[in-house]
Amino acid sequence: MTEPLLKIENLRIELALRSGQAPVIDDLSLELNAGETLSFVGESGCGKSMTALAIMGLLPEKVGSIASGRILFDGRDMAQMNDTELRAIRGNEISMIFQEPMTSLNPVYTVGEQIAEVLRRHKGMNKRDAWARAIELLDAVRIPNAKSRVSAYPHQMSGGQRQRVMIAIALACEPKILIADEPTTALDVTVQAQIFDLLRDLGRDTGTAVILITHDMGAVAEMADRMVVMYAGRKAEYGPVSPVINHPRHPYTKGLISCVPHLLAELTEERPDLTEVPGIVPALASFGTDACLFASRCDLADDKCRSQRPPEVAFGDQHSACWKADQI
Amino acid sequence: MHIVMTLLKRLIYAAILLTAVLVLNFSMMHFAPGDVADTIAASMGGADAETMAQIRVEYGLDQPFFVQLFAYIGRVLSFDLGYSYFYNTPVTELIFERLPATLLLAITAQVLAVVVGVLLGVFSARHPNGIANYFVTIFALFGYAAPVFWTGILLLIGFSLKIPLFPVAGMSDVTVQGGFFVKALDIAHHMVLPVLTLSSIFLALYSRLSRAAMLEVLGSDYIRTAKAKGLSNREVTLKHALKNALPPVVTLAGLQFSAVISGAVLVESVFSWPGLGQLALTSILARDTPTILGILFFSALVVIIGNLVTDLVMRLIDPRVRGHA
């Protein structure tokens, strides 16, 4: 078996709270192979974005830090790298697009300049070549009339177009990994589908591995090869997409899936009731306790769940961190 | 084409504003007690009521208010600001003699305050918890709180008397002979203390504002994008953040330019700087109405030009301003 492109081993990220250090990511391990799409799923505050920022080396200064664990990229540990080494990787070999296309571009520079800048920085291109390449990239992300739009400012573009520009920036240096942090949350539904199509096509063309952070289960089913379900900074379940969605082995995954409404062929057909996951995520300060953090919201929970952290149980390629995994 | 239209529009506004300033200034001076006749009478060593009335007829002061007002505006439009009976010189000549000194002082102080203020602001925003940050804050507040004439006198005692590095007063030394370069150097030497005094107030404003603006910008999404691109700290701060933090500073600098001009009046008195400020002070004490009106007119003109320049700079910095001007 070939070495995975990215290997996260026992990662622990701590946030400095007034009450002390609290782990927002606790003992996370996962692998990403070249060219595949891995999806992170979970509700807000479960640590999806923190993991992404940790990989980029962009954890908020003086607040978040990697306490232990390794992030191996091409065999090198990014957790130990200094800022100069990280900067050479950022935007070049690993790049990222964000949730808010409306505010993620700098309002005082043209989109062309913002694309060309990365090329000059990482590929050593001169001004003219970088600008010409920026036009090609705008064309590749399907912005009509790229030649004239390249000198447009962000405020002259729509949200969907701005996200396309962000994708162009992210893919400019043909990175090995693209992290997309809820890339379509702020966009309307028709544009969402276009952006997902674009990400999938470009990912396939360039062989870029994609980490897709989302809570859109539909997008996961359509885009991803494997998925990681995260809860309260811990991995709840992970494995290939179809077994996890068709037969979840963790009550949280099951709850998430049953939250998604289904389109039915017949409007008159009786719909299954939509359920919700009751309760809320426990407070950040209690993330470190030795127990199943989902226990307070789980129907199946017993004393063992509340007093011991569950280990991962394997069902083929599918892994679940639940004491009752075999009962689900 | 677009910028030409905007500029034209702004110039028309400026002309209207200037006319309003003229009317207001003239009315205020007119209704204030004392007039040119008093000045002339005083210089003659006193006069009886009959002579006073004669002087008033001679200078058109017996005419109704509106006749005088329109006559005054008509004269200003033909670039005639009147004649100073106190200095026995045309007002225009008097002002053009003094204006360069004031502009030199005010513009240098303004530029110094903006540049150093922004640099200090950027620095302390980059290191919000460092010791240097507290130093910048204290220094800025001190400059802002201290009265200008007090700062000026303190600097004079310190750097002219105790440590004689700089001259005590004036703009140039008559004993200095030489070419343009030597004279410019002499003026620069005389300028150091007045400029430092005048800019100390504004330095505080600009450094506090640019610090706040930088802190806000540094937390924004596009800065995270810039970092995610792998750019250096220097590029992130100076290219991506600073340009976005500048507009509020430029706006304030434009608004404060009139304050810089009026601050110059005090500084000129402390350092005997031969500028408009000193002239204004003397002519107010002497009730030299034409000169006061002339100075007010030119101050308004300078402030209007300052604001026009501010708008142009804003367009240069922020493309969104260009969109809907």
Interface residues (C-beta under 8 A of the other chain):
Chain A: M56 L58 L86 R87 A88 I89 R90 G91 N92 S95 M96 F98 E100 T103 S104 L105 N106 P107 V108 Y109 E117 V118 R121 H122 Y153 H155 Q156 M166 I169
Chain B: S220 D221 Y222 R224 T225 A226 K227 A228 K229 G230 L231 S232 H240 K243 N244 I317 D318 P319 R320 G323
